[in-house]
Amino acid sequence: LAGKAGLSTHPPAEGGRMMPQEKGSVRSLGKALELLANGEVEIGIIRFRSEYRDYFEEQMTQRGLNFEILSKYRYQILLRRDHPLAQKSVLQRSDLADLPEIVHGDTFRQSGQPDQHVSRKIYTVDRLAQLSLLEKLPTSYMWASAMPERCLRRWGFVQKICSDNQIVYHDAIAFNAQYNMSEIETELLEYIFSRYHR
């Protein structure tokens, strides 16, 4: 979602195709917008950094897509409840130095020069694998959007604000302005809006 971006889809009511697009780069988001514009996907939920908002609004307009911001937030730090940092009310990036980070993605570190700092990152593209690793590695952490309290309890996690994290993300919904939605698709949109805007 630099800008990281995700596309979520659901199948049309009658015999349509569902084409999920995994989270990826701004370039993959461009592909996701093409799928929406071409009618291969009916509804998309995308995530991007706030500095890209004008760019994405322009891209949506050019493709005849409706676009509405659902939320605006900063990522927080997700930790085990018994993590050494769990008792601090607010964290800073410096608190995370040398701790293993669970990272979304499939990009692996290339061998660097001997004097380069080696970051301790564990990459996985599977959300359940990320949470399982975080649960099992006592000093690990990951950046995440706000998680519901029931999920934090289920996994035994806490979330902490990072005071020097200034990166703002948006979640937005996009759909083709010309697409004639079925009743169930309209209800899905209404449900999404009600969940985000309550």
Secondary structure, DSSP 8 states (H G I E B T S, - for coil): ----EEE-----SSS-----EEEE-HHHHHHHHHHHHTTS-SEEEEEEEGGGHHHHHHHHHHTTEEEEEEEEEE-EEEEETTSTTTT-SEE-GGGGTTS-EEEESS-------TTS----EEEES-HHHHHHHHHH-TT-BEEES---HHHHHHHTEEEEEETT---EEEEEEEEETT----HHHHHHHHHHHHHHH-
